[in-house]
Amino acid sequence: MKISQLILALAVSISSTAIAADNHGHDAKPMHGGAVAEAKDVEYEFVATADKLQLYMRDHGKSVAVAGMTAKALLHKCRSQLR
């Protein structure tokens, strides 16, 4: 899968979560150029570049200390249906 397809798929996935999330009268704005979703007053911003994936978290606008936390990313190889 090309990195551009991966970024698009992840952005669409996170965007659908953001649309489904309960909006508390404010819009979550990306601070690092990524896709933003909000759940239970915590904003998650996912940033994908060619060489790394980063997840930023903010609770009521303040950065969340992530020392000691771990995350996993599962990437699926998709086969093209075009022949």
Secondary structure, DSSP 8 states (H G I E B T S, - for coil): --HHHHHHHHHHHHHHHHHHS---SS----SSSSEEEEETTEEEEEEE-SS-EEEEEEETTEE---TT---------------
